[in-house]
Amino acid sequence: QCGVYAARPFACRAWHSTSAARCEAIFTHGDPLSMIPPLDMDLYNAQWDVVYGVAEGLRQAGLDDRPYELHSMLHRVLDMPDAARRWLQGEDVFAGCTPGAFFD
């Protein structure tokens, strides 16, 4: 099991394979960036419904709903202790962070 499995980002939780053996084979002998293991599609779709719902709620609240790469956002909030307050006030605290690709 991955060392950060319990704390993995929500988007990573959608990748719940139905075959541990297939995942291991892809990781060990295949190309994990291009080979997709068999997924629990109900779980996968439900996770993305939540992601889109949260984004829509943020948009309706007038907050930044753009996706960013996790490492980029973490670096920003660790360097800016009041980032949450500033973000909630509408400040573009993630300006310059690496964009994510979830909604492309």
MOBELTA-V784763 format. One record per residue. N is the residue number from 0. RES is the residue in three letters. OMEGA is omega in whole degrees, 0 to 359 (NA if undefined). Layout:
n->N res->RES omega->OMEGA
n->N res->RES omega->OMEGA
This chain:
n->0 res->GLN omega->180
n->1 res->CYS omega->181
n->2 res->GLY omega->180
n->3 res->VAL omega->185
n->4 res->TYR omega->184
n->5 res->ALA omega->183
n->6 res->ALA omega->183
n->7 res->ARG omega->179
n->8 res->PRO omega->183
n->9 res->PHE omega->181
n->10 res->ALA omega->180
n->11 res->CYS omega->183
n->12 res->ARG omega->179
n->13 res->ALA omega->183
n->14 res->TRP omega->181
n->15 res->HIS omega->184
n->16 res->SER omega->175
n->17 res->THR omega->181
n->18 res->SER omega->177
n->19 res->ALA omega->180
n->20 res->ALA omega->179
n->21 res->ARG omega->177
n->22 res->CYS omega->180
n->23 res->GLU omega->179
n->24 res->ALA omega->178
n->25 res->ILE omega->182
n->26 res->PHE omega->185
n->27 res->THR omega->189
n->28 res->HIS omega->185
n->29 res->GLY omega->179
n->30 res->ASP omega->184
n->31 res->PRO omega->179
n->32 res->LEU omega->182
n->33 res->SER omega->181
n->34 res->MET omega->183
n->35 res->ILE omega->178
n->36 res->PRO omega->176
n->37 res->PRO omega->185
n->38 res->LEU omega->169
n->39 res->ASP omega->188
n->40 res->MET omega->176
n->41 res->ASP omega->178
n->42 res->LEU omega->180
n->43 res->TYR omega->181
n->44 res->ASN omega->179
n->45 res->ALA omega->179
n->46 res->GLN omega->181
n->47 res->TRP omega->174
n->48 res->ASP omega->178
n->49 res->VAL omega->180
n->50 res->VAL omega->180
n->51 res->TYR omega->178
n->52 res->GLY omega->178
n->53 res->VAL omega->179
n->54 res->ALA omega->179
n->55 res->GLU omega->177
n->56 res->GLY omega->177
n->57 res->LEU omega->180
n->58 res->ARG omega->181
n->59 res->GLN omega->178
n->60 res->ALA omega->179
n->61 res->GLY omega->181
n->62 res->LEU omega->180
n->63 res->ASP omega->180
n->64 res->ASP omega->182
n->65 res->ARG omega->177
n->66 res->PRO omega->177
n->67 res->TYR omega->174
n->68 res->GLU omega->185
n->69 res->LEU omega->183
n->70 res->HIS omega->181
n->71 res->SER omega->179
n->72 res->MET omega->180
n->73 res->LEU omega->179
n->74 res->HIS omega->181
n->75 res->ARG omega->184
n->76 res->VAL omega->176
n->77 res->LEU omega->177
n->78 res->ASP omega->184
n->79 res->MET omega->185
n->80 res->PRO omega->181
n->81 res->ASP omega->183
n->82 res->ALA omega->182
n->83 res->ALA omega->180
n->84 res->ARG omega->181
n->85 res->ARG omega->178
n->86 res->TRP omega->179
n->87 res->LEU omega->177
n->88 res->GLN omega->175
n->89 res->GLY omega->179
n->90 res->GLU omega->180
n->91 res->ASP omega->185
n->92 res->VAL omega->181
n->93 res->PHE omega->177
n->94 res->ALA omega->180
n->95 res->GLY omega->177
n->96 res->CYS omega->181
n->97 res->THR omega->180
n->98 res->PRO omega->174
n->99 res->GLY omega->185
n->100 res->ALA omega->187
n->101 res->PHE omega->187
n->102 res->PHE omega->179
n->103 res->ASP omega->NA
